[in-house]
Amino acid sequence: MIQYALRCDQGHDFDSWFQSAAAFDALKDAGHMSCAICGSDAVDKAVMSPRVSVPTRSQDTPALREAETEGEKAIAALRRHVEENSDYVGGRFAEEARSMYLGQSPERSIYGEANASEAKRLIEDGIPVAPLPFLPNRKAN
């Protein structure tokens, strides 16, 4: 996992976790990136200082990173909660969220993917959605 500091064209700064640098590029190229604050789809990496870890050279040297950070633990706990208590709907997220909002299908907790314009339309229509700080582990059923 890699954490990037991000900034939208409106000047909002936020950060998000990605499976890899290539995953960030793929999501951006596919139009799946949007500002966590305003929904703008013009998001780029912001300047940030890198985290550098030094490998342990001997058994006498204590490991520099034995446990997850509090942020990593919180994201892992959120992922477990979402996956255990929600239905993964994949790329049908916008369609499913709108259907529930309009009363055309039963309400339930869902998660999946939506591109920036789909997410923006949902928010503009008053449909409550929020970005998650992780990528799903599975495919829609």
SEZAKE-39881 format. One line per 8 residues: their letters; for each residue x, y, z of C-alpha. Coordinates in steps of 0.25 Angstrom, whole numbers, plus 5000, padded with zeros to 4 digits. Each point is the difference from the previous one (the first is absolute). Layout:
BEGIN
a) X Y Z  ...
//
This chain:
BEGIN
miqyalrc) 5000 5000 5000  5005 5014 4997  4994 5013 5005  5000 5012 4992  4997 5015 5003  4990 5005 4990  4995 5014 4995  4989 5003 4991
dqghdfds) 4999 5012 4990  4991 5007 5011  5012 5000 5010  4995 4989 5009  5011 4992 5007  4997 4985 5004  5006 4987 5000  4997 4986 4996
wfqsaaaf) 5005 4986 5000  5003 4992 4987  5004 4986 4998  5012 5005 4992  5005 5011 4992  4995 4993 4987  4986 4999 5007  5000 5015 5002
dalkdagh) 5003 5002 4986  4990 4990 4995  4989 5006 5008  5004 5014 4996  5000 4996 4985  4987 4993 5001  4993 5013 5006  4998 4993 5014
mscaicgs) 5007 5012 5008  4992 5011 5006  5002 5010 5011  4996 4995 5014  4995 5014 5003  4993 5006 4988  4999 4988 4990  5009 5006 4989
davdkavm) 5006 4990 4991  5013 5009 4997  5009 4993 5011  5015 4999 5000  5010 4995 5010  5005 5012 5009  5014 5002 5005  5003 4991 5012
sprvsvpt) 5012 4995 5007  5003 4985 4998  4999 4990 5012  5013 4992 5000  5003 4988 5007  5013 4993 5002  5001 4985 5000  5005 4993 5012
rsqdtpal) 5015 4996 4998  5001 4990 5012  4993 4993 5010  5006 5010 5011  4993 5011 4993  4985 5002 5004  4990 5000 4988  4997 5014 4996
reaetege) 4985 4997 4997  4994 4989 5009  4986 5005 5000  4990 5007 4991  4998 5015 5002  4987 5004 5007  4995 5005 4986  5003 4987 4994
kaiaalrr) 4993 4993 5011  4988 5009 4999  4999 4998 4984  5001 4985 5002  4989 5000 5011  4991 5008 4990  5003 4991 4989  4996 4988 5009
hveensdy) 4987 5007 5004  4996 5004 4986  5003 4986 4994  4993 4993 5011  4987 5009 5001  4999 5005 4985  4997 4994 4987  5011 5002 4989
vggrfaee) 4993 5004 4987  5012 5004 4992  4998 5009 4988  4985 5000 5003  5002 5009 5012  4994 5013 4994  4988 4992 4994  4997 4993 5013
arsmylgq) 5002 5012 5009  4990 5008 4992  4990 4988 4999  5000 4999 5015  4998 5015 5002  4988 5000 4990  4994 4989 5008  5001 4990 4988
spersiyg) 5008 4990 5008  5001 4997 5015  5010 5008 5008  5013 4993 5004  5015 5004 5002  5007 4999 4987  5014 5003 4995  5007 5000 4986
eanaseak) 5006 5009 4990  4995 5013 4993  5007 5009 4991  5002 5015 5004  4988 5005 4992  4991 4989 5005  5003 5003 5014  4998 5015 4998
rliedgip) 4986 4997 4994  4996 4992 5012  5005 5011 5009  4993 5011 4992  4987 4992 5001  5001 4999 5015  5004 4985 5000  5009 4998 5012
vaplpflp) 5013 4994 4996  5015 5000 5005  5013 4996 4994  5007 4988 5007  5015 5000 5003  5003 4987 4994  4997 4992 4988  4991 4988 5000
nrkan) 5006 4986 5001  4989 4992 4992  4991 5000 4988  4985 5003 5000  4992 4987 5001
//
